């Protein structure tokens, strides 16, 4: 069953067409890679799904319902969260405090809850959830460290923890392996699989083809804003159009 379905999506910026009639489905429980050369439209696609852009034409269905034109906050509350290419952390806050911030979607309070004393219960639940996610991501022993003191791999893990504590159904991961050495990449691949095994569907944009091919169940390939190919990593690896788009036909992806 598809948890996310992009239907004939087109996005224009004035006279420029960034995405042109793109369709693909993401199966529930999958790790789905969205790949393509620079300028292919991958980031634009993410921004449309997350609500930062509104499609010019076409539709986006999440769990069978259209989310086209909804605000990013509403889309986030429905169960779609995004991690960004540049690690967006509160660097002068502790690891625990960063994850606590991520509970805000589920921990909103009001005057009524404050009057009858529910705020303290909600805050305690948020702290418990934050600690549980930190332990899950292997960051429990770093909870008192400043985010700025973490190595790159742990900062990326923290960014995922912040997204995960909001209990998403679908996570959009923007270049999670960018700038990592091989050891950090292996660690992040293991964490990504662990997140999927916890019940979260993942769509990732990534240029590290070794990581993509070893991690993803299905791939969608964009090129100059159009759908170039889709299928399993093996099918995409051997697709002549994909080979030409990436490497001018001289090597396999």
Order of alpha helices (4+ residues) and beta strands (2+ residues): beta-beta-beta-alpha-beta-beta-alpha-beta-alpha-alpha-alpha-alpha-beta-alpha-beta-alpha-beta-beta-alpha-alpha
